[in-house]
């Protein structure tokens, strides 16, 4: 599971500070006539008239009187919808880097055209959200909760608009998460019969085949999935993330942490840097998110430098929170195939 806070605390342990001031006034404003007629769901969409409904991956039937146009979404989910031509009004989650450039989780979405309600975990401006007059909130779900919706203000947020969640953890595999995201985009007016969409899906299927071929051509390569913080090195299990489950189904061999050593959510084992060499691997897929330490920063950790995969230069970035469009996931698989194909056994 992703560890979004900069201190890598358990997601349930992160509590948002206070409620938003003036929420009552903002809520009242939501009852007015919607003047934002320019939010038409984006180029390439054909929103149907009449009632709208979608059964999400929390098992909830989400509905509205008409197809939602004022959509607010978790950044990664918004980026996936954008790839299908569905545009959102606002986003929450890693969107803009310190230098002003888009965060990788924003994909190719034009972040200058969205209201950023929160750029880090546990940050969500409820007043701004209310002012957007939202008709739908969309995010992912790892463990039955709404990803990046702060626990402390969740009830206020969920009262403002229907919410839909797409599963990306637990028993879900990448192919299923892709299918469900496409289903949601279609319900919101996306045309899935375009050449662009067909080409992207074909590319994804071809990339999946490349991973299978790479594993067969270079059998026995052991892959460890890790994430570094200042104090700890986290080793992920492939069983509870949609991307890793799919990689495993393609034949990738993972070095899995001990089951009884996993965190409460069952996602990863936390190792002190003194014990970072507990598991040996030929390749390390390293969390590429902005809050995780990257290879250059990890050079200051002696035990990191001693890992066989590091010595061999076989460390590749892992897109820990994929953008679930076929286009973006195809690139992830193509990169994985090259990594495995070129790896030497060093563990």
C-alpha positions in Angstrom: 0.0 0.0 0.0 1.2 3.5 -0.7 2.6 5.4 2.3 1.6 8.9 1.5 2.8 10.9 4.5 6.3 12.3 4.5 6.9 10.5 7.8 5.4 7.2 6.4 3.1 6.7 9.3 0.1 4.4 8.9 -2.6 5.9 6.8 -5.1 5.4 9.6 -2.8 7.2 12.0 -2.9 10.4 10.0 -5.6 12.7 11.4 -6.5 16.0 9.7 -6.4 19.1 11.7 -9.8 20.7 12.5 -12.7 21.5 10.1 -12.9 24.1 7.5 -14.1 27.6 8.6 -17.3 28.9 7.1 -18.4 25.5 5.9 -22.0 26.2 6.6 -22.0 29.2 4.4 -20.3 27.3 1.6 -22.8 24.4 1.9 -25.7 26.9 1.5 -24.0 28.2 -1.6 -24.2 24.7 -3.1 -27.9 25.0 -3.3 -27.9 27.8 -5.9 -28.2 27.5 -9.6 -25.1 26.0 -11.2 -23.5 28.6 -13.5 -20.5 26.5 -14.4 -22.0 25.4 -17.8 -18.5 25.3 -19.3 -17.6 22.1 -17.5 -18.9 19.7 -20.1 -16.8 16.6 -19.2 -14.1 17.3 -21.7 -13.3 16.7 -25.4 -14.3 13.3 -26.7 -17.1 12.7 -24.3 -20.8 12.1 -25.0 -22.6 12.4 -21.7 -26.1 10.9 -21.9 -29.1 12.8 -20.7 -31.3 11.6 -17.9 -30.5 9.9 -14.6 -26.9 8.7 -14.0 -25.7 5.8 -11.9 -22.6 3.8 -11.3 -21.9 0.9 -9.0 -18.5 1.5 -7.5 -16.0 -0.9 -6.0 -17.2 -0.3 -2.4 -20.4 -1.9 -3.6 -22.3 1.4 -3.5 -24.8 2.5 -6.2 -23.8 6.1 -6.8 -26.5 8.1 -8.6 -27.4 11.6 -9.8 -30.3 13.2 -11.7 -28.0 13.7 -14.7 -24.5 12.8 -15.8 -22.2 14.7 -13.4 -20.2 17.5 -15.0 -18.7 19.2 -12.0 -16.3 16.4 -11.0 -13.6 16.5 -8.3 -11.2 13.6 -8.1 -8.0 12.3 -6.5 -5.2 13.5 -8.8 -4.2 10.0 -10.2 -7.9 9.2 -10.9 -8.4 12.6 -12.5 -5.3 11.9 -14.7 -6.8 8.6 -15.8 -10.2 10.2 -16.6 -8.4 12.9 -18.5 -6.8 10.3 -20.8 -10.3 9.3 -21.8 -11.4 12.9 -22.4 -13.2 13.4 -19.1 -12.1 16.6 -17.4 -12.5 17.5 -13.8 -13.0 20.8 -12.0 -10.9 20.1 -9.0 -8.3 17.6 -7.7 -6.8 16.5 -4.4 -3.6 14.7 -3.9 0.0 15.2 -5.2 -0.5 17.5 -8.2 2.2 20.2 -8.3 5.9 19.9 -7.4 7.8 22.5 -5.5 9.2 23.9 -8.8 5.6 24.3 -10.1 5.8 21.4 -12.5 3.1 18.7 -12.5 3.6 15.8 -10.0 4.1 12.5 -11.8 0.7 11.5 -10.5 -0.9 14.2 -12.6 0.2 12.4 -15.8 -0.5 14.5 -18.8 -3.5 16.4 -17.3 -3.3 20.2 -17.6 -3.0 21.2 -13.9 -3.5 24.8 -14.7 -7.1 24.1 -15.5 -8.1 22.5 -12.2 -8.6 23.8 -8.7 -6.1 22.1 -6.4 -7.9 21.4 -3.1 -4.9 19.7 -1.5 -1.4 18.8 -2.7 -0.3 16.5 0.2 -1.9 13.8 2.2 -4.5 14.9 4.8 -5.0 18.3 3.0 -8.4 19.0 1.5 -9.9 22.5 1.4 -13.6 21.8 2.1 -14.6 25.4 1.5 -13.1 25.5 -2.0 -14.7 22.1 -2.7 -18.1 23.4 -1.8 -17.6 26.5 -3.9 -17.0 24.2 -7.0 -20.6 23.0 -6.5 -19.4 19.4 -7.0 -21.7 16.8 -8.5 -19.4 13.8 -8.0 -16.2 13.0 -6.1 -14.0 10.2 -7.5 -11.1 8.5 -5.9 -9.4 5.1 -5.5 -9.8 2.7 -2.7 -7.1 0.4 -1.2 -8.8 -0.9 1.9 -12.4 0.1 1.8 -11.8 3.8 2.5 -11.8 6.8 0.2 -8.1 7.4 -0.8 -6.8 10.8 0.2 -10.1 12.0 1.7 -9.1 13.1 5.2 -10.7 11.1 8.0 -11.3 14.2 10.1 -13.3 16.0 7.4 -14.6 13.0 5.6 -18.2 13.3 6.8 -18.4 17.0 5.7 -16.9 16.2 2.3 -19.1 13.2 1.6 -22.3 15.2 2.4 -21.5 17.7 -0.5 -21.8 15.2 -3.4 -22.0 11.5 -4.3 -18.7 9.7 -4.1 -17.4 6.8 -6.2 -14.3 4.7 -5.5 -12.3 2.4 -7.9 -10.5 -0.5 -6.2 -6.7 -0.7 -6.6 -5.7 -2.9 -3.7 -6.7 -6.0 -1.8 -7.9 -8.6 -4.3 -7.9 -6.3 -7.4 -5.4 -6.8 -10.2 -4.2 -4.0 -12.6 -6.3 -5.3 -15.5 -9.5 -5.1 -13.4 -8.6 -1.6 -12.1 -8.1 -0.5 -15.7 -11.4 -2.0 -16.7 -13.3 -0.4 -13.9 -11.7 3.0 -14.5 -12.7 2.8 -18.1 -16.3 1.8 -17.1 -16.5 4.9 -14.9 -15.1 7.1 -17.7 -17.7 5.7 -20.1 -20.5 6.4 -17.6 -19.3 10.0 -17.5 -19.5 10.4 -21.3 -16.2 9.0 -22.6 -16.2 7.4 -26.0 -14.3 4.1 -25.6 -14.6 3.3 -29.2 -12.0 5.8 -30.4 -8.9 4.7 -32.2 -6.8 6.3 -29.4 -8.4 4.1 -26.8 -8.2 1.0 -28.9 -4.6 1.6 -29.6 -3.8 2.2 -26.0 -5.5 -1.1 -25.0 -3.6 -3.0 -27.7 -0.4 -1.5 -26.5 -1.2 -2.6 -22.9 -1.8 -6.1 -24.1 1.3 -6.2 -26.1 3.3 -4.8 -23.1 1.9 -7.6 -21.0 3.1 -10.1 -23.5 6.6 -8.5 -23.4 6.8 -9.0 -19.6 5.8 -12.7 -20.0 8.5 -13.1 -22.7 11.1 -11.4 -20.6 10.4 -13.6 -17.6 10.7 -16.7 -19.8 13.9 -15.5 -21.4 15.5 -14.6 -18.1 14.0 -17.0 -15.5 14.7 -16.8 -11.8 15.2 -13.1 -11.5 14.1 -12.0 -8.0 12.4 -8.7 -7.7 12.1 -6.7 -4.4 9.7 -3.8 -4.1 10.9 -1.1 -1.7 10.4 2.4 -0.5 12.9 4.5 1.5 12.5 7.0 4.2 15.1 8.6 6.5 14.6 6.0 9.2 13.1 3.0 7.6 13.2 0.8 4.4 9.8 -0.6 3.5 9.5 -3.9 1.6 6.1 -4.4 0.0 4.2 -7.6 -0.5 2.9 -8.2 -4.0 -0.4 -9.5 -2.7 -2.2 -6.3 -1.9 -1.5 -3.9 -4.7 -3.2 -4.1 -8.1 0.0 -3.5 -10.1 2.1 -6.1 -8.3 -0.6 -8.7 -8.4 -0.8 -8.3 -12.1 3.0 -8.4 -12.5 3.0 -11.7 -10.5 0.3 -13.1 -12.8 2.6 -12.4 -15.8 5.3 -14.5 -14.1 7.4 -12.0 -12.2 9.1 -13.5 -9.1 8.9 -11.3 -6.1 10.9 -11.4 -2.8 8.0 -11.2 -0.4 8.4 -10.1 3.3 7.4 -12.4 6.1 3.6 -12.5 6.5 3.7 -12.0 10.3 6.0 -9.0 10.0 3.6 -6.9 7.8 2.0 -3.7 9.0 -1.5 -3.7 10.3 -2.9 -3.3 6.8 -0.9 -6.2 5.5 0.9 -4.1 2.8 4.6 -3.9 3.8 7.3 -4.8 6.4 9.2 -1.9 8.0 13.0 -2.5 8.3 15.5 -0.3 10.1 18.3 0.6 7.8 20.6 -1.6 9.9 18.4 -4.5 8.7 17.8 -3.3 5.1 19.8 -6.3 3.8 17.4 -8.8 5.3 16.0 -9.8 1.9 18.2 -10.5 -1.2 17.1 -9.6 -4.7 18.4 -9.2 -8.2 16.3 -6.2 -9.0 14.8 -3.5 -6.7 11.7 -1.6 -7.9 11.9 1.6 -5.8 9.0 3.8 -5.0 9.2 6.8 -7.3 6.9 9.2 -5.5 8.1 12.6 -4.4 7.8 11.8 -0.7 10.1 8.7 -0.9 13.9 8.9 -0.9 15.3 8.3 -4.4 18.6 6.6 -5.3 20.8 9.7 -5.0 19.5 10.4 -1.5 19.8 6.7 -0.5 23.6 6.8 -1.2 24.0 8.1 2.3 22.7 4.8 3.7 25.6 2.3 4.0 23.4 -0.7 4.0 21.6 0.5 0.9 24.9 0.6 -1.0 25.7 -3.0 0.0 22.5 -4.5 -1.4 23.3 -6.8 -4.3 20.9 -5.1 -6.7 22.2 -1.7 -5.8 25.8 -2.8 -6.4 24.8 -4.2 -9.8 23.0 -1.0 -10.8 19.7 -2.9 -11.0 17.4 -0.4 -9.3 14.4 0.7 -11.4 11.6 3.2 -10.4 8.3 1.8 -9.4 5.2 3.8 -10.2 3.6 3.0 -6.8 0.3 4.7 -7.6 -0.3 4.0 -11.3 -2.6 6.2 -13.4 -5.2 3.6 -14.4 -5.5 4.3 -18.1 -4.3 1.7 -20.6 -1.9 4.3 -22.1 -0.1 4.9 -18.8 0.0 1.3 -17.6 1.3 0.1 -20.9 4.4 2.3 -20.4 4.9 0.8 -16.9 4.8 -2.8 -18.3 7.2 -1.9 -21.2 9.7 -0.5 -18.7 9.3 -3.6 -16.4 9.9 -5.9 -19.4 13.2 -4.1 -20.2 14.3 -4.2 -16.6 13.8 -8.0 -16.2 15.2 -8.7 -19.7 18.4 -6.9 -18.9 18.8 -8.1 -15.3 21.7 -10.3 -14.1 21.2 -12.7 -11.2 23.2 -11.3 -8.3 21.4 -12.4 -5.2 
